[in-house]
Amino acid sequence: MCGLAALARLGGGALSPVVDATLSNMARALTHRGPDADERLRRGPVGMVFTRLALVDPEDGTQPLVSPDGTVTMIVNGEVYNYRELAAQLPPGTKFRTGSDCEVLIHLYQRDGLNFLDKIRGMFGLILWDERRNRVVLARDRFGIKPLFFHQNRNRIVASSEIKTLFCDAETPRELNWQQVLGDQAITGDAAFETGPVGTWFTGVESVPAATIIEIDLADGGRRQHQYWSLPTFDGRSTALSGVSDSDIIGRFSEGLSRSITECATADVGVGVFLSGGVDSAVVAAIASKTAPDLRTFTVLNGATLDNGDAEAASRLGDSLGLNHHQVLIDGNRTPDPDEWMRLLWLTEMPQCGPEQFLKHELHRYVAAEHPSVKAMLLGGAADEYLGGYSAGLAPDGTWGGFIRTAEAFNTQEALRSRPRLIPWWDGEFSLLKENTLHLPKATPDAYARFVQWKMRDVQQYNCWHEDRTAAGSGIEARVPFLAQDLVELTAAIPKDRRESLLWDKRMVREAVKPWLPEAFAQRPKVPFYHGDGVRHARRMLLRMLSMHHGELIERATATASSRRFLDVDQLRHALAALHSDPRNGHVEKLLRVVNMGLLETMLTDLPLPHAESTPALVARRFDVTNWDAQREEIRTAVIPQDQRVSADSVLSWSDRVQHLKDAQGGDTEYVLIDGVIEFVIDAQETPHWSRFLAEIDGTRTLQELVHCADWALEDALAELDQAVISGVFIHTPTKAHANV
């Protein structure tokens, strides 16, 4: 991973030495992406900046790279995994000046022109200056893993790996594109597909599309765009796998996955894996450990990963495979202050910045501080988006058909945007009118194909974007083995009538990984990183942060005239107060996205310090786990803050907001209501311990006494009761004797 920036004058003539100050500021803004070297070039109409993170050939791989005849100059951020294979296909006697894996790209460009990326396996963003043809070329890899942005006006073009670097140029607009942000499904969370171009959130700033080369004529600024690869349609019409058995398809996928992980694990520096506990990162760790014997794996240990089982699963996998595994503790009291949050937001450059980005950034900060030799982090990300990872979670009835009906509902919701007056008739399944009578336009008759197209847009707009920034902030490169051309094309070719057998709940992946993973890990159900069972911890953190210093972040978000055109400070404060009364709903994340928009606008007025120069003290630390079962209570005590923890000596009583009701007909069902809304349903036959436990609560007895009456193991009760306390079902206080200790 490296930092790129370039500035080129249009219309003829050389850049003035005055731009050296701009190039210097660009280099400073990109230092976090490339802490190992800083190179600058200004010649004729072009200036370039390259900050290097050395992963391949650390001693002799610097850039800019220059062709043997001196007419082509290039800077590249990323990795070319098959560079040896490509170099072997060049004419005999081709000379390389460095050991960089990216230098092969210059020779391919001189040989193949704009077809030079057709056979590349890897991830990259690149800026190339063809002096002889007076052209600048911008290009990205097939999936947009590595970023590249630019702004062009009549006088110049400026490009960089990160948007913030463009603002070092005085002619780049500094304005949040409110209309684009407010209308994007990635921000609104609307239950509809969004398949339009990836946005940048900022006026006048463009993103080089994935799998695309943009050629800019420096004489007149004219552009030519060449798409060298297209994402397959996933429409089930391909005949490439006709007659191929499911087991053979799984075998092909397994072979391709093994190769991709092995390529990604190859580096001349330390390599790590972000081990979430799910099947995707598990197989990445298992295969990468064969290539990188000093591989280290890392898991976020906090309330969410404790509740959803990720931390425990990762620990057990580490033991099973003999991995050098680290549980990185981020306890429940950890809350970023306003300055720290704005620093993270500026690093990510995205209004969706939230708990996931905070936790991953903290993990990478820990790795950089405690394991500085680890400069590449392998991820299991982007597999769910095209391999059926969301199918089970979006199937109300637990079937593939139920998932497809959900996709069709999203498809219809997208179509309704063009016929807004018909929206009142839509309740999710057109119970009153037949859909075909409404004559809604459909982008595709295949809702599943549309679903994958939508999720693959997310890969660029969200997944790869934030994974790149949260790692880059600590000088670490994120690598994504599941985003390999052959894997995606193989999956896209699965016939429509075999989707269920191969893609329901990621069956193809689960079968493909069996040579490397124990069955329990191959079949472990997908759980969200911080949503689901553990989401309450993230929401409590966000509420604390937004409320800190009397709502300072809200004040900052509404500090500019531009932000006040869209944001009402009184309404934001009212929304925050309402969330304190009911923190269980998801609106705190929506409120945060709105606040983030205002904060980004504010920072455009006075650009923050470069990321590398404003690092707060590290709080995350390693928690040694040698035996999860034996340390279960110790782990829980370390993760859950004291004020949120229930102990054996706690006295439990019902919250005033809660009603406990039993079936009026004398059945076995009981209900727990919070503010009149049913939140928990208990079946006395299936969970008799819960039924007996609830019956014994009187506000005077300790938990130890209550579980004894309910014939419930104290350890099991402690594991389940934290959620009920945080959800507001019970109030817990220590006994008088315990309180005086």
Salt bridges, closest charged atoms under 4 A:
ASP20 OD1 - ARG42 NE 2.66
ASP36 OD2 - LYS375 NZ 2.99
ASP38 OD2 - ARG40 NH2 2.88
GLU79 OE2 - ARG479 NH2 3.56
GLU85 OE1 - ARG121 NH1 3.65
ASP112 OD1 - ARG111 NE 2.90
ASP130 OD2 - ARG133 NH1 3.89
GLU131 OE1 - ARG43 NH2 3.20
GLU162 OE2 - HIS32 NE2 3.01
GLU162 OE2 - ARG33 NH1 2.89
GLU162 OE1 - LYS164 NZ 2.57
ASP169 OD1 - ARG156 NH1 2.82
GLU171 OE2 - ARG156 NH2 3.42
ASP184 OD2 - ARG457 NH2 2.91
ASP190 OD2 - ARG417 NH2 3.37
GLU194 OE1 - ARG417 NH1 3.73
GLU206 OE2 - ARG223 NH2 2.71
GLU215 OE2 - ARG133 NH1 2.73
GLU215 OE1 - ARG224 NH2 2.72
ASP217 OD2 - ARG135 NH1 3.12
ASP235 OD2 - ARG237 NE 3.98
ASP246 OD1 - ARG498 NH2 2.74
GLU263 OE2 - ARG121 NH2 2.52
ASP280 OD2 - LYS506 NZ 2.40
ASP294 OD2 - ARG296 NH2 3.00
ASP307 OD2 - ARG536 NH2 2.45
ASP307 OD2 - HIS537 NE2 3.03
ASP310 OD1 - ARG524 NH1 2.80
GLU312 OE2 - ARG316 NH2 2.94
GLU312 OE2 - ARG632 NH2 3.29
ASP339 OD1 - ARG556 NH2 2.86
GLU340 OE2 - ARG334 NH2 2.61
GLU349 OE2 - LYS164 NZ 2.81
GLU349 OE1 - ARG469 NH2 3.01
GLU356 OE2 - LYS360 NZ 2.73
GLU356 OE2 - HIS466 NE2 3.62
GLU362 OE1 - ARG334 NH2 3.11
GLU362 OE2 - ARG365 NH1 2.88
ASP384 OD1 - LYS506 NZ 2.74
ASP384 OD2 - LYS526 NZ 2.77
ASP397 OD2 - ARG405 NH2 2.69
GLU414 OE2 - ARG450 NH2 2.81
GLU435 OE2 - LYS442 NZ 2.81
ASP446 OD2 - ARG499 NH2 2.68
ASP458 OD2 - LYS455 NZ 3.00
GLU467 OE2 - LYS360 NZ 2.70
ASP468 OD2 - ARG33 NH1 2.80
ASP468 OD1 - LYS146 NZ 3.14
ASP468 OD2 - ARG469 NH1 3.14
GLU477 OE1 - ARG479 NE 2.76
ASP486 OD2 - ARG259 NH2 2.94
ASP505 OD1 - ARG510 NH2 3.47
GLU511 OE2 - LYS514 NZ 3.20
GLU519 OE1 - LYS514 NZ 3.96
GLU552 OE1 - HIS549 ND1 2.84
GLU552 OE2 - ARG556 NH2 2.37
GLU555 OE2 - ARG573 NH2 2.70
ASP582 OD1 - ARG584 NH2 3.09
GLU589 OE2 - HIS531 NE2 2.94
GLU589 OE1 - ARG539 NE 3.41
GLU613 OE2 - ARG28 NE 2.76
ASP624 OD1 - ARG622 NE 3.02
ASP629 OD1 - ARG316 NH2 2.63
ASP629 OD1 - ARG632 NH2 3.16
GLU633 OE2 - ARG636 NH1 2.93
ASP649 OD2 - HIS738 ND1 3.32
GLU670 OE1 - HIS660 NE2 2.75
ASP675 OD2 - ARG657 NH2 2.92
GLU679 OE2 - ARG584 NH1 2.47
GLU696 OE1 - ARG701 NH2 2.79
ASP698 OD2 - ARG701 NE 3.45
GLU715 OE2 - ARG632 NE 3.90
ASP722 OD2 - ARG636 NE 2.89
